[in-house]
Amino acid sequence: EAATAGVKMLCFPENFSFVGARDGESLEVAQSLDGPVMQGYQSLAR
């Protein structure tokens, strides 16, 4: 459906950039929604 609509990149929010090796590790390295990872994706989306 996304390809038919012309989507070139699709990201899912569930641990899309890091899945920790142990419980809680993802929270230790988490960034805010306006952090560098999200800013990079926002630039790509433009």
PDB file of N, H, CA, C and O in Angstrom:
ATOM      1  N   GLU A   1       0.828  -1.195   0.000  1.00  0.00           N
ATOM      2  CA  GLU A   1       0.000   0.000   0.000  1.00  0.00           C
ATOM      3  C   GLU A   1       0.870   1.255   0.000  1.00  0.00           C
ATOM      4  O   GLU A   1       0.600   2.201  -0.741  1.00  0.00           O
ATOM      5  N   ALA A   2       1.906   1.264   0.825  1.00  0.00           N
ATOM      6  H   ALA A   2       2.125   0.496   1.427  1.00  0.00           H
ATOM      7  CA  ALA A   2       2.790   2.432   0.881  1.00  0.00           C
ATOM      8  C   ALA A   2       3.519   2.625  -0.447  1.00  0.00           C
ATOM      9  O   ALA A   2       3.643   3.752  -0.926  1.00  0.00           O
ATOM     10  N   ALA A   3       4.003   1.535  -1.044  1.00  0.00           N
ATOM     11  H   ALA A   3       3.902   0.620  -0.655  1.00  0.00           H
ATOM     12  CA  ALA A   3       4.709   1.634  -2.324  1.00  0.00           C
ATOM     13  C   ALA A   3       3.783   2.154  -3.414  1.00  0.00           C
ATOM     14  O   ALA A   3       4.202   2.944  -4.260  1.00  0.00           O
ATOM     15  N   THR A   4       2.539   1.721  -3.400  1.00  0.00           N
ATOM     16  H   THR A   4       2.199   1.079  -2.712  1.00  0.00           H
ATOM     17  CA  THR A   4       1.557   2.199  -4.370  1.00  0.00           C
ATOM     18  C   THR A   4       1.329   3.695  -4.214  1.00  0.00           C
ATOM     19  O   THR A   4       1.076   4.397  -5.193  1.00  0.00           O
ATOM     20  N   ALA A   5       1.419   4.183  -2.974  1.00  0.00           N
ATOM     21  H   ALA A   5       1.624   3.613  -2.179  1.00  0.00           H
ATOM     22  CA  ALA A   5       1.229   5.608  -2.700  1.00  0.00           C
ATOM     23  C   ALA A   5       2.488   6.426  -2.998  1.00  0.00           C
ATOM     24  O   ALA A   5       2.471   7.650  -2.865  1.00  0.00           O
ATOM     25  N   GLY A   6       3.582   5.761  -3.401  1.00  0.00           N
ATOM     26  H   GLY A   6       3.595   4.767  -3.508  1.00  0.00           H
ATOM     27  CA  GLY A   6       4.808   6.479  -3.740  1.00  0.00           C
ATOM     28  C   GLY A   6       5.764   6.701  -2.581  1.00  0.00           C
ATOM     29  O   GLY A   6       6.712   7.477  -2.696  1.00  0.00           O
ATOM     30  N   VAL A   7       5.523   6.029  -1.472  1.00  0.00           N
ATOM     31  H   VAL A   7       4.752   5.399  -1.378  1.00  0.00           H
ATOM     32  CA  VAL A   7       6.391   6.184  -0.301  1.00  0.00           C
ATOM     33  C   VAL A   7       7.778   5.633  -0.618  1.00  0.00           C
ATOM     34  O   VAL A   7       7.907   4.539  -1.168  1.00  0.00           O
ATOM     35  N   LYS A   8       8.810   6.395  -0.269  1.00  0.00           N
ATOM     36  H   LYS A   8       8.705   7.283   0.177  1.00  0.00           H
ATOM     37  CA  LYS A   8      10.188   5.969  -0.509  1.00  0.00           C
ATOM     38  C   LYS A   8      10.864   5.442   0.754  1.00  0.00           C
ATOM     39  O   LYS A   8      11.822   4.674   0.673  1.00  0.00           O
ATOM     40  N   MET A   9      10.370   5.850   1.912  1.00  0.00           N
ATOM     41  H   MET A   9       9.592   6.475   1.978  1.00  0.00           H
ATOM     42  CA  MET A   9      10.935   5.382   3.171  1.00  0.00           C
ATOM     43  C   MET A   9       9.809   5.288   4.187  1.00  0.00           C
ATOM     44  O   MET A   9       8.981   6.193   4.291  1.00  0.00           O
ATOM     45  N   LEU A  10       9.778   4.188   4.938  1.00  0.00           N
ATOM     46  H   LEU A  10      10.451   3.453   4.854  1.00  0.00           H
ATOM     47  CA  LEU A  10       8.750   3.964   5.941  1.00  0.00           C
ATOM     48  C   LEU A  10       9.440   3.515   7.220  1.00  0.00           C
ATOM     49  O   LEU A  10      10.187   2.537   7.206  1.00  0.00           O
ATOM     50  N   CYS A  11       9.203   4.213   8.320  1.00  0.00           N
ATOM     51  H   CYS A  11       8.596   5.008   8.331  1.00  0.00           H
ATOM     52  CA  CYS A  11       9.829   3.886   9.602  1.00  0.00           C
ATOM     53  C   CYS A  11       8.754   3.531  10.612  1.00  0.00           C
ATOM     54  O   CYS A  11       7.733   4.210  10.725  1.00  0.00           O
ATOM     55  N   PHE A  12       9.001   2.467  11.336  1.00  0.00           N
ATOM     56  H   PHE A  12       9.831   1.916  11.245  1.00  0.00           H
ATOM     57  CA  PHE A  12       8.103   2.077  12.409  1.00  0.00           C
ATOM     58  C   PHE A  12       8.716   2.503  13.735  1.00  0.00           C
ATOM     59  O   PHE A  12       9.927   2.367  13.907  1.00  0.00           O
ATOM     60  N   PRO A  13       7.934   3.012  14.676  1.00  0.00           N
ATOM     61  CA  PRO A  13       8.481   3.585  15.902  1.00  0.00           C
ATOM     62  C   PRO A  13       9.011   2.579  16.917  1.00  0.00           C
ATOM     63  O   PRO A  13       9.804   2.954  17.780  1.00  0.00           O
ATOM     64  N   GLU A  14       8.608   1.339  16.844  1.00  0.00           N
ATOM     65  H   GLU A  14       7.963   1.034  16.143  1.00  0.00           H
ATOM     66  CA  GLU A  14       8.965   0.372  17.873  1.00  0.00           C
ATOM     67  C   GLU A  14      10.425  -0.051  17.765  1.00  0.00           C
ATOM     68  O   GLU A  14      10.765  -0.924  16.967  1.00  0.00           O
ATOM     69  N   ASN A  15      11.287   0.568  18.567  1.00  0.00           N
ATOM     70  H   ASN A  15      11.010   1.278  19.215  1.00  0.00           H
ATOM     71  CA  ASN A  15      12.711   0.215  18.617  1.00  0.00           C
ATOM     72  C   ASN A  15      13.367   0.228  17.245  1.00  0.00           C
ATOM     73  O   ASN A  15      14.202  -0.627  16.951  1.00  0.00           O
ATOM     74  N   PHE A  16      13.006   1.168  16.418  1.00  0.00           N
ATOM     75  H   PHE A  16      12.327   1.863  16.657  1.00  0.00           H
ATOM     76  CA  PHE A  16      13.484   1.147  15.040  1.00  0.00           C
ATOM     77  C   PHE A  16      14.980   1.370  14.907  1.00  0.00           C
ATOM     78  O   PHE A  16      15.574   0.903  13.935  1.00  0.00           O
ATOM     79  N   SER A  17      15.609   2.061  15.839  1.00  0.00           N
ATOM     80  H   SER A  17      15.126   2.440  16.628  1.00  0.00           H
ATOM     81  CA  SER A  17      17.034   2.325  15.664  1.00  0.00           C
ATOM     82  C   SER A  17      17.925   1.605  16.677  1.00  0.00           C
ATOM     83  O   SER A  17      19.144   1.578  16.508  1.00  0.00           O
ATOM     84  N   PHE A  18      17.344   1.028  17.717  1.00  0.00           N
ATOM     85  H   PHE A  18      16.354   1.050  17.855  1.00  0.00           H
ATOM     86  CA  PHE A  18      18.167   0.327  18.705  1.00  0.00           C
ATOM     87  C   PHE A  18      17.310  -0.603  19.541  1.00  0.00           C
ATOM     88  O   PHE A  18      16.276  -0.202  20.075  1.00  0.00           O
ATOM     89  N   VAL A  19      17.740  -1.832  19.648  1.00  0.00           N
ATOM     90  H   VAL A  19      18.580  -2.158  19.214  1.00  0.00           H
ATOM     91  CA  VAL A  19      17.115  -2.781  20.564  1.00  0.00           C
ATOM     92  C   VAL A  19      18.215  -3.201  21.527  1.00  0.00           C
ATOM     93  O   VAL A  19      19.204  -3.805  21.113  1.00  0.00           O
ATOM     94  N   GLY A  20      18.054  -2.891  22.794  1.00  0.00           N
ATOM     95  H   GLY A  20      17.250  -2.401  23.130  1.00  0.00           H
ATOM     96  CA  GLY A  20      19.096  -3.152  23.779  1.00  0.00           C
ATOM     97  C   GLY A  20      19.381  -4.628  23.981  1.00  0.00           C
ATOM     98  O   GLY A  20      18.529  -5.482  23.735  1.00  0.00           O
ATOM     99  N   ALA A  21      20.586  -4.910  24.429  1.00  0.00           N
ATOM    100  H   ALA A  21      21.278  -4.216  24.628  1.00  0.00           H
ATOM    101  CA  ALA A  21      20.995  -6.281  24.690  1.00  0.00           C
ATOM    102  C   ALA A  21      20.473  -6.776  26.041  1.00  0.00           C
ATOM    103  O   ALA A  21      20.424  -7.981  26.289  1.00  0.00           O
ATOM    104  N   ARG A  22      20.087  -5.849  26.905  1.00  0.00           N
ATOM    105  H   ARG A  22      20.127  -4.870  26.704  1.00  0.00           H
ATOM    106  CA  ARG A  22      19.559  -6.226  28.223  1.00  0.00           C
ATOM    107  C   ARG A  22      18.401  -5.297  28.569  1.00  0.00           C
ATOM    108  O   ARG A  22      18.258  -4.226  27.979  1.00  0.00           O
ATOM    109  N   ASP A  23      17.583  -5.709  29.521  1.00  0.00           N
ATOM    110  H   ASP A  23      17.700  -6.579  30.000  1.00  0.00           H
ATOM    111  CA  ASP A  23      16.437  -4.898  29.936  1.00  0.00           C
ATOM    112  C   ASP A  23      16.875  -3.514  30.390  1.00  0.00           C
ATOM    113  O   ASP A  23      17.821  -3.382  31.167  1.00  0.00           O
ATOM    114  N   GLY A  24      16.193  -2.489  29.910  1.00  0.00           N
ATOM    115  H   GLY A  24      15.425  -2.597  29.279  1.00  0.00           H
ATOM    116  CA  GLY A  24      16.457  -1.123  30.324  1.00  0.00           C
ATOM    117  C   GLY A  24      17.541  -0.417  29.534  1.00  0.00           C
ATOM    118  O   GLY A  24      17.697   0.798  29.658  1.00  0.00           O
ATOM    119  N   GLU A  25      18.299  -1.152  28.720  1.00  0.00           N
ATOM    120  H   GLU A  25      18.173  -2.138  28.619  1.00  0.00           H
ATOM    121  CA  GLU A  25      19.395  -0.523  27.978  1.00  0.00           C
ATOM    122  C   GLU A  25      18.876   0.507  26.980  1.00  0.00           C
ATOM    123  O   GLU A  25      19.509   1.542  26.773  1.00  0.00           O
ATOM    124  N   SER A  26      17.740   0.235  26.367  1.00  0.00           N
ATOM    125  H   SER A  26      17.225  -0.606  26.535  1.00  0.00           H
ATOM    126  CA  SER A  26      17.167   1.196  25.417  1.00  0.00           C
ATOM    127  C   SER A  26      16.878   2.528  26.094  1.00  0.00           C
ATOM    128  O   SER A  26      17.107   3.586  25.508  1.00  0.00           O
ATOM    129  N   LEU A  27      16.376   2.481  27.321  1.00  0.00           N
ATOM    130  H   LEU A  27      16.190   1.621  27.797  1.00  0.00           H
ATOM    131  CA  LEU A  27      16.063   3.712  28.047  1.00  0.00           C
ATOM    132  C   LEU A  27      17.322   4.486  28.417  1.00  0.00           C
ATOM    133  O   LEU A  27      17.295   5.715  28.486  1.00  0.00           O
ATOM    134  N   GLU A  28      18.420   3.782  28.655  1.00  0.00           N
ATOM    135  H   GLU A  28      18.442   2.784  28.599  1.00  0.00           H
ATOM    136  CA  GLU A  28      19.676   4.444  29.027  1.00  0.00           C
ATOM    137  C   GLU A  28      20.229   5.301  27.891  1.00  0.00           C
ATOM    138  O   GLU A  28      20.868   6.323  28.142  1.00  0.00           O
ATOM    139  N   VAL A  29      19.992   4.900  26.663  1.00  0.00           N
ATOM    140  H   VAL A  29      19.473   4.070  26.459  1.00  0.00           H
ATOM    141  CA  VAL A  29      20.551   5.623  25.514  1.00  0.00           C
ATOM    142  C   VAL A  29      19.482   6.378  24.728  1.00  0.00           C
ATOM    143  O   VAL A  29      19.761   6.917  23.657  1.00  0.00           O
ATOM    144  N   ALA A  30      18.265   6.418  25.257  1.00  0.00           N
ATOM    145  H   ALA A  30      18.039   5.981  26.127  1.00  0.00           H
ATOM    146  CA  ALA A  30      17.156   7.074  24.552  1.00  0.00           C
ATOM    147  C   ALA A  30      17.427   8.560  24.341  1.00  0.00           C
ATOM    148  O   ALA A  30      18.073   9.216  25.159  1.00  0.00           O
ATOM    149  N   GLN A  31      16.921   9.070  23.229  1.00  0.00           N
ATOM    150  H   GLN A  31      16.397   8.537  22.565  1.00  0.00           H
ATOM    151  CA  GLN A  31      17.018  10.493  22.913  1.00  0.00           C
ATOM    152  C   GLN A  31      15.616  11.088  22.927  1.00  0.00           C
ATOM    153  O   GLN A  31      14.619  10.375  22.812  1.00  0.00           O
ATOM    154  N   SER A  32      15.561  12.396  23.069  1.00  0.00           N
ATOM    155  H   SER A  32      16.370  12.976  23.162  1.00  0.00           H
ATOM    156  CA  SER A  32      14.265  13.073  23.028  1.00  0.00           C
ATOM    157  C   SER A  32      13.755  13.098  21.584  1.00  0.00           C
ATOM    158  O   SER A  32      14.503  12.815  20.648  1.00  0.00           O
ATOM    159  N   LEU A  33      12.499  13.435  21.416  1.00  0.00           N
ATOM    160  H   LEU A  33      11.891  13.666  22.176  1.00  0.00           H
ATOM    161  CA  LEU A  33      11.903  13.479  20.078  1.00  0.00           C
ATOM    162  C   LEU A  33      12.514  14.556  19.197  1.00  0.00           C
ATOM    163  O   LEU A  33      12.356  14.515  17.977  1.00  0.00           O
ATOM    164  N   ASP A  34      13.212  15.522  19.796  1.00  0.00           N
ATOM    165  H   ASP A  34      13.340  15.555  20.787  1.00  0.00           H
ATOM    166  CA  ASP A  34      13.885  16.536  18.982  1.00  0.00           C
ATOM    167  C   ASP A  34      15.403  16.322  18.972  1.00  0.00           C
ATOM    168  O   ASP A  34      16.164  17.243  18.677  1.00  0.00           O
ATOM    169  N   GLY A  35      15.835  15.095  19.298  1.00  0.00           N
ATOM    170  H   GLY A  35      15.216  14.347  19.538  1.00  0.00           H
ATOM    171  CA  GLY A  35      17.257  14.759  19.310  1.00  0.00           C
ATOM    172  C   GLY A  35      17.817  14.534  17.913  1.00  0.00           C
ATOM    173  O   GLY A  35      17.088  14.638  16.926  1.00  0.00           O
ATOM    174  N   PRO A  36      19.103  14.226  17.824  1.00  0.00           N
ATOM    175  CA  PRO A  36      19.776  14.113  16.530  1.00  0.00           C
ATOM    176  C   PRO A  36      19.234  13.011  15.618  1.00  0.00           C
ATOM    177  O   PRO A  36      19.205  13.191  14.400  1.00  0.00           O
ATOM    178  N   VAL A  37      18.807  11.885  16.171  1.00  0.00           N
ATOM    179  H   VAL A  37      18.830  11.739  17.160  1.00  0.00           H
ATOM    180  CA  VAL A  37      18.270  10.816  15.316  1.00  0.00           C
ATOM    181  C   VAL A  37      16.990  11.281  14.629  1.00  0.00           C
ATOM    182  O   VAL A  37      16.843  11.133  13.416  1.00  0.00           O
ATOM    183  N   MET A  38      16.073  11.838  15.401  1.00  0.00           N
ATOM    184  H   MET A  38      16.193  11.957  16.386  1.00  0.00           H
ATOM    185  CA  MET A  38      14.810  12.294  14.811  1.00  0.00           C
ATOM    186  C   MET A  38      15.027  13.474  13.869  1.00  0.00           C
ATOM    187  O   MET A  38      14.340  13.580  12.853  1.00  0.00           O
ATOM    188  N   GLN A  39      15.961  14.352  14.183  1.00  0.00           N
ATOM    189  H   GLN A  39      16.519  14.266  15.008  1.00  0.00           H
ATOM    190  CA  GLN A  39      16.255  15.469  13.278  1.00  0.00           C
ATOM    191  C   GLN A  39      16.772  14.948  11.942  1.00  0.00           C
ATOM    192  O   GLN A  39      16.438  15.492  10.889  1.00  0.00           O
ATOM    193  N   GLY A  40      17.579  13.905  11.982  1.00  0.00           N
ATOM    194  H   GLY A  40      17.850  13.463  12.837  1.00  0.00           H
ATOM    195  CA  GLY A  40      18.074  13.301  10.748  1.00  0.00           C
ATOM    196  C   GLY A  40      16.949  12.722   9.911  1.00  0.00           C
ATOM    197  O   GLY A  40      16.916  12.912   8.695  1.00  0.00           O
ATOM    198  N   TYR A  41      16.026  12.016  10.552  1.00  0.00           N
ATOM    199  H   TYR A  41      16.052  11.862  11.540  1.00  0.00           H
ATOM    200  CA  TYR A  41      14.879  11.458   9.824  1.00  0.00           C
ATOM    201  C   TYR A  41      13.968  12.561   9.294  1.00  0.00           C
ATOM    202  O   TYR A  41      13.408  12.434   8.205  1.00  0.00           O
ATOM    203  N   GLN A  42      13.819  13.636  10.054  1.00  0.00           N
ATOM    204  H   GLN A  42      14.274  13.739  10.939  1.00  0.00           H
ATOM    205  CA  GLN A  42      13.009  14.760   9.572  1.00  0.00           C
ATOM    206  C   GLN A  42      13.625  15.373   8.323  1.00  0.00           C
ATOM    207  O   GLN A  42      12.911  15.739   7.390  1.00  0.00           O
ATOM    208  N   SER A  43      14.944  15.486   8.303  1.00  0.00           N
ATOM    209  H   SER A  43      15.525  15.188   9.061  1.00  0.00           H
ATOM    210  CA  SER A  43      15.623  16.031   7.120  1.00  0.00           C
ATOM    211  C   SER A  43      15.424  15.125   5.913  1.00  0.00           C
ATOM    212  O   SER A  43      15.192  15.607   4.804  1.00  0.00           O
ATOM    213  N   LEU A  44      15.514  13.818   6.123  1.00  0.00           N
ATOM    214  H   LEU A  44      15.702  13.426   7.023  1.00  0.00           H
ATOM    215  CA  LEU A  44      15.299  12.872   5.026  1.00  0.00           C
ATOM    216  C   LEU A  44      13.875  12.939   4.489  1.00  0.00           C
ATOM    217  O   LEU A  44      13.644  12.746   3.296  1.00  0.00           O
ATOM    218  N   ALA A  45      12.925  13.213   5.373  1.00  0.00           N
ATOM    219  H   ALA A  45      13.113  13.371   6.343  1.00  0.00           H
ATOM    220  CA  ALA A  45      11.517  13.249   4.969  1.00  0.00           C
ATOM    221  C   ALA A  45      11.170  14.490   4.164  1.00  0.00           C
ATOM    222  O   ALA A  45      10.153  14.514   3.471  1.00  0.00           O
ATOM    223  N   ARG A  46      11.992  15.509   4.247  1.00  0.00           N
ATOM    224  H   ARG A  46      12.819  15.489   4.809  1.00  0.00           H
ATOM    225  CA  ARG A  46      11.688  16.756   3.545  1.00  0.00           C
ATOM    226  C   ARG A  46      11.992  16.652   2.115  1.00  0.00           C
ATOM    227  O   ARG A  46      11.795  17.612   1.370  1.00  0.00           O
TER     228      ARG A  46
END
